[in-house]
Amino acid sequence: MKVSASFLSSKNIPKDLSTLNDTDVDYIHVDIMDGKFVENKTMPFREMRHIYEYTSKRLDVHLMVEDPSKYIPLYAELNTEFITIHVEIEEDIIKDLELIKSYSIKCGLAISPDTKVNTLIPYLPYLDYILVMSVYPGKGGQEFIPNTENKLKELRELLNSYNIKALVSVDGGIDNITKDKCSNADVLVSGSYIIKSDNFQEKISSLR
């Protein structure tokens, strides 16, 4: 199991990123919020672009924004492995996915808890990564939604039926207990469980 660490709940981002850089975590999960698609807002790109000063880990960028086409070229400049946008947006999703691919970056689609898995079907050929939200997007520290286990199973069956090899990721309320409900995922995104602990590596190892 791969682990992507979110620093959304961090009180000291530079320090926590530096500490994560010394662990074997696979990715740093970067939550970007515009205050429109979700209620909260994260730091602007002019600050976020300095992330490379604190970590050399590959980035897993999650755009919780109404208009990802404005953000994709910016985050494509960083050490980015994945850029994920939400299937619920009103922009031309295929155009956005093609924009991500034009930078030779792997592209993903995220689905919120109330969104049905079959909503992804038109976009499957474009996807390298699918992010299943196990909490409502927008803020850290929420509890894992139990039905996510069934959703992950349904998604895995869908991908197998279309012979799609995209990685499945799950984000929200992930810890050493809820990980057992995520056996159909390839990547666990965990924030508070890691960041609010005294031993980042111990928590990361417990998720594998």
Protein Blocks (a to p, Z undefined) as FASTA:
>chain_A
ZZdddfklpcblmlmmmmmmmmcbfbdcddddehlmpmbdcddfklmmmmmmmoccdcdd
dddbfblmlmmmmmmmmccfbdcddfkbmbdfklmmmmmmmnopacdddddfklcfklmm
mmmmmpcbdcddfbdehiehiacdfklmmmmmmmmmmmmmnopabdcddeehiafklmmm
mmmbcbdcdfklmmmpcblklmmmmmZZ
